[in-house]
């Protein structure tokens, strides 16, 4: 079985998804696609993956999230802070017009809704948050919540 590189920001569910995809691929090759999930093209079943990969950096006073979204337009991407430790990225990738009726030999590119909840390494705030999208790469910069050090003691 493939080795999983467990970075410091991966969740157990991401590892589980990777293991399930690996098992699905092995069953597909063993059974020739019988009973596997996904789209069947000329007898080959392509697994339906509705996910994308991200990099998360804990950099000084900010958290930087970079996501690869090839073939997605800027207007079809939504980014939202759900709570101080989670960022949600959602996108829609539409099929090129006229492709539905074509006779594909193999089709691996996935179209439709994709979303990802990203666990952040530190609490962030929406103030001064910035996002850019260029050549299918989304970069989100989030300011960390300043940690208060020490406590104030009132004087009587």
Beta strands, then each sheet from edge to edge (+ up, - down):
strand 1: 39-41
strand 2: 44-46
strand 3: 54-59
strand 4: 62-68
strand 5: 77-83
strand 6: 86-93
strand 7: 112-119
strand 8: 124-134
strand 9: 137-144
sheet 1: 1+ 2-
sheet 2: 3+ 4- 9+ 8-
sheet 3: 5+ 6- 7+
end
